[in-house]
């Protein structure tokens, strides 16, 4: 492991750590930062891609080393492995500070790992790192209204499959969503204790809250840059939510015993395709107006404290009007149709794959036939070398 010389920087440097929260456009922002890395550099910022790689983790999640949890072959925590990546990552940060004044790290799992997943000392460790080397840490947090986050997070778990809650009904999940940190106030105060209130950059997730309605422009503003038309915004990979009965179909499929990764991926493609064609159902939610209000009341006090302390306003953090909520309800007649649609799509997909395989097999057979012909020709020449030599001499004349 390369050792970076420990030093303090004469000019104050800033390490921006964007920690989500989950389901607040983090992946899109990571694409944006990566695509605009050169423009960032021109403005004195770096969104570095780290040399270490993690299985199943996109390299654009450059802050993942902070939340990484290692396990040995017996599924016990491997703290030495975690420490290795933490040290490598922080040394890489120091090395990059020699070339730039501002570094941006991003990973939404950092939000939950401190409060729910066994790294309670992370923020204090980061503060000590910053103090030792003379840079400041600023934390960027996007907060999504809790009912919307719960719906989106559960939907994502169902869609992905083979994860916690991927078999759970909505009613079971929402009665105890313990894997999510939905009480925002207390975690923010813990972070604030380590980095200071002046270094907390709190943003609300939602087009109505973004600067000029754009999450990208809002993020650029959060890190202190000036937005311009030079920034590139591509569509990237869309994260399609399951709508209508698609999530219920996928939830039941997730419970198939010994469901393989390959079959899970196949099922996911089908339900995503179903959802993409039902734009008319995107307005549906898992909460009725009354349920949403009841759910949000348990977080209202903390949300108002956030609004008072970080925004300087004595009002609700989020819009609390749920009158337009259209709750998803299982309709057995419509479910019968959707099951038929699912089967139809699955058959079409299998026929398409079968056709592609036949084309590949045919191409392979032609290639093998040509190779056999070449082998026969070579064998014939080896069987009669004198004749082959005379033929070659005659051909040269």
SULQUIGI-V552796 format. One record per residue. RES is the residue in one small letter. SS is DSSP state (H for helix, E for strand, L for the rest). OMEGA is omega in radians with two decimals (* if undefined). NEAR is the number of other C-alpha atoms within 12 Angstrom. Layout:
<<RES,SS,OMEGA,NEAR> <RES,SS,OMEGA,NEAR>>
This chain:
<<x,L,-3.12,13> <x,L,3.14,14> <x,L,3.13,14> <x,L,3.14,19> <x,L,3.12,15> <x,L,-3.14,20> <x,L,3.03,19> <x,L,-3.09,20> <x,L,-3.12,24> <x,L,3.10,12> <x,L,-3.10,16> <x,L,3.10,19> <x,E,-3.13,30> <x,E,3.03,33> <x,E,3.08,39> <x,E,3.10,38> <x,E,-3.14,43> <x,E,-2.96,44> <x,L,3.12,44> <x,L,0.20,40> <x,L,3.13,40> <x,L,3.06,37> <x,L,3.08,37> <x,L,3.06,38> <x,L,-3.08,37> <x,H,-3.11,36> <x,H,3.12,33> <x,H,3.13,29> <x,H,3.10,40> <x,H,3.03,38> <x,H,-3.10,29> <x,H,-3.13,31> <x,H,-3.13,37> <x,H,-3.12,32> <x,H,-3.08,25> <x,L,-3.07,28> <x,H,-3.12,26> <x,H,3.11,19> <x,H,3.06,24> <x,H,-3.11,31> <x,H,3.12,24> <x,H,-3.10,18> <x,L,3.09,23> <x,L,-3.14,25> <x,E,3.10,33> <x,E,2.97,36> <x,L,-2.96,43> <x,L,3.00,38> <x,L,-2.99,29> <x,L,-3.11,29> <x,L,-3.12,18> <x,L,-3.10,26> <x,L,3.10,20> <x,L,-3.12,21> <x,L,3.10,10> <x,L,-3.12,9> <x,L,3.13,18> <x,L,-3.09,21> <x,L,3.10,25> <x,L,3.06,33> <x,L,-2.97,39> <x,L,3.08,45> <x,L,-3.04,42> <x,H,-3.11,37> <x,H,3.12,40> <x,H,-3.11,39> <x,H,-3.09,38> <x,L,3.03,37> <x,L,-3.12,28> <x,L,3.13,25> <x,E,3.08,14> <x,L,-3.06,13> <x,L,3.12,8> <x,L,3.14,8> <x,L,3.01,10> <x,L,-3.14,12> <x,E,3.09,18> <x,L,-3.05,17> <x,H,3.10,18> <x,H,3.11,16> <x,H,3.11,18> <x,H,-3.13,25> <x,H,3.12,22> <x,H,-3.12,22> <x,H,3.08,30> <x,H,-3.12,30> <x,H,3.09,24> <x,H,-3.11,25> <x,H,-3.11,34> <x,H,3.06,38> <x,H,3.10,27> <x,H,3.06,31> <x,H,3.14,43> <x,H,3.14,33> <x,H,3.13,26> <x,H,3.10,29> <x,H,3.07,36> <x,L,-3.07,27> <x,L,-3.09,20> <x,L,-3.13,27> <x,L,-3.06,30> <x,E,3.11,34> <x,E,3.12,41> <x,E,3.01,44> <x,E,-3.11,44> <x,E,2.97,47> <x,L,-3.04,40> <x,L,-3.13,38> <x,H,3.10,37> <x,H,-3.11,40> <x,H,-3.06,44> <x,H,-3.00,30> <x,H,-3.12,30> <x,H,-2.98,29> <x,H,-3.04,28> <x,L,-2.93,20> <x,L,2.85,21> <x,L,3.04,20> <x,L,-3.04,26> <x,L,-3.08,22> <x,L,-3.03,21> <x,H,-3.06,29> <x,H,3.11,33> <x,H,3.08,21> <x,H,-3.14,23> <x,H,3.10,34> <x,H,3.13,27> <x,H,3.08,19> <x,H,-3.11,28> <x,H,3.14,31> <x,H,-3.09,23> <x,H,-3.02,17> <x,H,2.97,30> <x,L,3.01,24> <x,E,-3.11,31> <x,E,3.09,32> <x,E,3.01,39> <x,E,-3.06,36> <x,E,3.11,42> <x,E,-3.13,42> <x,E,3.00,41> <x,E,-3.12,38> <x,E,3.12,40> <x,L,3.14,37> <x,L,-2.91,37> <x,H,3.13,40> <x,H,3.12,38> <x,H,3.12,33> <x,H,-3.13,35> <x,H,3.13,37> <x,H,-3.09,36> <x,H,-3.10,33> <x,H,3.11,35> <x,H,3.12,40> <x,H,-3.13,41> <x,H,3.14,31> <x,H,3.09,32> <x,H,-3.11,39> <x,H,-3.09,41> <x,H,-3.14,33> <x,L,3.09,35> <x,L,3.12,29> <x,L,3.04,22> <x,L,3.14,24> <x,L,-3.08,31> <x,L,3.08,30> <x,L,-3.02,31> <x,L,3.02,29> <x,L,3.12,27> <x,H,-3.10,29> <x,H,3.13,17> <x,H,-3.12,14> <x,H,-3.00,24> <x,H,3.10,31> <x,H,3.13,15> <x,L,-3.12,18> <x,L,-2.97,26> <x,L,-3.13,19> <x,L,3.12,25> <x,L,3.03,33> <x,L,-3.06,31> <x,L,3.07,35> <x,L,-2.95,36> <x,H,-2.97,36> <x,H,-3.07,27> <x,H,3.08,20> <x,H,3.13,31> <x,H,3.13,38> <x,H,3.09,24> <x,H,3.11,23> <x,H,-3.13,37> <x,H,-3.14,28> <x,H,-3.11,20> <x,H,-3.01,29> <x,H,-3.12,33> <x,L,-3.10,20> <x,H,-3.13,22> <x,H,-3.12,18> <x,H,3.08,27> <x,E,3.12,33> <x,E,-3.06,35> <x,E,3.12,39> <x,E,3.06,35> <x,E,-3.12,36> <x,L,3.14,34> <x,L,-3.07,26> <x,L,-3.12,18> <x,L,-3.12,16> <x,L,-3.09,23> <x,L,3.06,25> <x,H,-3.09,21> <x,H,3.06,16> <x,H,-3.08,15> <x,L,3.11,21> <x,H,-3.13,30> <x,H,3.09,36> <x,H,3.12,28> <x,H,-3.13,32> <x,H,3.11,40> <x,H,3.10,31> <x,H,-3.11,21> <x,H,-3.13,29> <x,L,3.03,37> <x,L,3.08,22> <x,L,3.07,21> <x,L,-3.10,21> <x,L,3.08,24> <x,L,-3.14,17> <x,L,3.13,11> <x,L,3.13,15> <x,L,-3.13,24> <x,L,3.07,22> <x,L,3.09,22> <x,L,-3.12,17> <x,L,-3.13,13> <x,L,3.14,16> <x,L,-3.10,14> <x,L,3.12,13> <x,L,-3.04,22> <x,L,3.06,26> <x,L,3.10,37> <x,L,-3.11,41> <x,L,3.12,37> <x,L,-3.13,37> <x,L,-3.05,38> <x,H,-3.12,42> <x,H,3.12,45> <x,H,3.08,35> <x,H,-3.13,38> <x,H,3.13,43> <x,H,3.13,33> <x,H,3.10,25> <x,H,3.13,32> <x,H,-3.09,33> <x,L,3.10,23> <x,L,3.14,19> <x,L,3.09,12> <x,L,3.09,12> <x,L,-3.11,20> <x,L,3.10,16> <x,H,-3.11,16> <x,H,3.14,13> <x,H,3.09,22> <x,H,3.11,28> <x,H,3.13,20> <x,H,3.13,27> <x,H,-3.12,35> <x,H,3.12,34> <x,H,-3.08,27> <x,H,-3.09,33> <x,H,3.06,41> <x,H,3.12,34> <x,H,3.09,26> <x,H,-3.09,34> <x,H,-3.13,31> <x,H,-3.11,21> <x,L,-3.14,19> <x,L,3.12,21> <x,H,-3.12,17> <x,H,-3.10,13> <x,H,-3.07,22> <x,L,-3.11,23> <x,L,3.14,19> <x,E,3.11,26> <x,E,-3.14,32> <x,L,3.14,38> <x,L,2.89,31> <x,L,3.13,22> <x,H,-3.12,22> <x,H,-3.14,20> <x,H,-3.14,22> <x,H,3.14,32> <x,H,3.12,24> <x,H,3.14,19> <x,H,-3.08,29> <x,H,-3.13,33> <x,H,-3.11,21> <x,H,3.13,18> <x,H,-2.99,27> <x,H,-3.11,28> <x,H,3.12,21> <x,H,3.13,27> <x,H,3.13,35> <x,H,3.08,27> <x,H,3.09,24> <x,H,-3.13,34> <x,H,-3.13,24> <x,H,-3.00,17> <x,H,-3.06,23> <x,H,3.13,27> <x,H,3.10,20> <x,L,-3.12,13> <x,L,3.14,14> <x,L,-3.12,16> <x,L,3.11,20> <x,L,3.13,24> <x,L,-3.10,34> <x,L,3.02,31> <x,L,-3.09,24> <x,L,3.09,26> <x,L,-3.10,15> <x,L,-3.03,23> <x,L,-3.11,15> <x,L,-3.14,15> <x,L,3.06,22> <x,E,-3.03,21> <x,E,3.03,24> <x,L,3.10,24> <x,L,-3.14,21> <x,L,3.11,20> <x,L,-3.02,15> <x,H,3.12,13> <x,H,3.12,12> <x,H,3.11,15> <x,H,3.10,19> <x,H,3.12,16> <x,H,-3.11,18> <x,H,3.08,29> <x,H,3.09,27> <x,H,3.10,18> <x,H,3.13,23> <x,H,-3.13,31> <x,H,3.13,19> <x,H,3.13,18> <x,H,3.14,24> <x,H,3.13,25> <x,H,3.11,17> <x,H,3.14,16> <x,H,3.12,20> <x,H,3.10,19> <x,H,3.11,14> <x,H,3.12,14> <x,H,3.13,15> <x,H,3.11,14> <x,H,3.11,14> <x,H,3.12,14> <x,H,3.11,14> <x,H,3.11,14> <x,H,3.13,14> <x,H,3.13,14> <x,H,3.14,14> <x,H,3.11,14> <x,H,3.12,14> <x,H,3.12,14> <x,H,3.11,14> <x,H,3.13,14> <x,H,3.12,14> <x,H,3.12,14> <x,H,3.12,14> <x,H,3.13,14> <x,H,3.09,14> <x,H,3.12,14> <x,H,3.11,14> <x,H,3.13,14> <x,H,3.11,14> <x,H,3.13,14> <x,H,3.12,15> <x,H,-3.14,15> <x,H,3.13,14> <x,H,3.12,15> <x,H,3.11,18> <x,H,-3.14,14> <x,H,-3.11,13> <x,L,-3.06,14> <x,H,-3.11,14> <x,H,3.13,13> <x,H,3.14,14> <x,H,-3.13,18> <x,H,3.14,15> <x,H,3.11,14> <x,H,-3.14,14> <x,H,3.13,13> <x,H,3.14,11> <x,H,-3.12,10> <x,H,-3.14,9> <x,H,3.12,8> <x,L,*,7>>
